[in-house]
């Protein structure tokens, strides 16, 4: 699949940035789920710039607290997250993004960043 052939999100939304209830840092928490198998892939944050870039490009963009700027997920490695669907929770203070994941998600070869079990199975 070519990068340019995978745009699947229209960028249209019923909510604007000003409609959202942000956390104390002025950020919107985001939970990312694989659109096909429903695996929860990761958790992150968006600022207004990341929100606007996500809607305009169809590529999931995060606010990186460590870099203090917006970053497209996978830009360096080509492991992009193409938006398929976006959902706000009832309180409009968290976003669920269902994505087509290309490549790995985190700095390991696992499907999800949620791989550290709290309880032994």
N, C-alpha and C positions, 0 to 999 in steps of 0.2 A: 504494500500500500504506500503510495507516495504521500508525502507530507501535505501537499497541496490538494490531493484528492480526498482527504478525509474530513473536511469540514462538514459537520453534521448539525451544528447548533445555529439557529437563525440569528441569535443575538437579541431577539425580542424578549421583553420581560414586562410583567405587570407591576414591578416594583422598581423604584429608583433608590439610589444610595441613601437619600434623605429619609426614606421610608423604613430603614432598618434600625434596629436597636443594637447598638454596638457595645462591646465590652468596655471595661474601664480604661483600656489602652486605645480605644477608638477603632478597634478591629472587629471583624466579623469572623467567628470560628467557622471552619469548613470541614466537613467529613466527606471523604472521597470513597466511592464504592465502584467496583467494576460493574459495568452495565450488563455484561453477559452472564457472569456466574455469581454476582452479588457479594463477592468478597469485599470486606472493608479494607481499603488499601492504605489509607493514611489520614492524618488530621493536620490541619494547618490554619492559617489566618489570611484574611484579605483586608487590604486598606482600599480606599476609594480608587486609587490608580489601578490596583490589581483587579478590582471589580470591573472597571471600564475596559481594561485590556482583555479580560476573559470574555466579556460580552461582544467586543468588537472583533476578536480573532477566532473564537471558538476553542482556543487552547487555554487550559487551566493555568492561571497565573496566581501566585501567592505573594504575600508580604513576608519577607524574610526578616525576622527580628535580629538575627546575627549580622546581616548585611545592611539592615535598615533601608531596604528598598524592595520594589516589586521584582519578582523573578518568574519567568516562564518555567514551569516544571519540565525538566529534561532537556533544556536548551543546549547544555554542554554535551550530553551523551546521546541525545536523540530519543530519549525515553519519554515521549510526550504523552499528555493526557488530553484527549479530544473530548470536549463536552458533548454529552448526549442529552442529558436532562438536568435541570436545576430545580431544587425544592427548598423553600423556606419553611422553618417550623412555625407553629402557631404564634409564638411570641416575636417572630421575625428577628431572632437573635442568634440564629445558627443556620448554616446552609448545608444541604446535602447535594453533592455533585456526583452524578452517575456518568462515568467516563469510559471511553475505549482507551485502555492502557497499552502503550507501545513500549516494550522492553521492561526492565525492572523498575521498581518504585523507589526503594531505599538503597542504601549503600551495602546491600547484601544481594544474594541471588534468590531471595524468597519472594513469593507473590505479594505478601503484605508486610507492612511495617509493624503490624500487631502480631508478633510471633513469640513474645516472651510470656509464657503462661505463668500466672500467679500461683496457681495450685498445680501440683503434679497430677498428671492424668494416668 
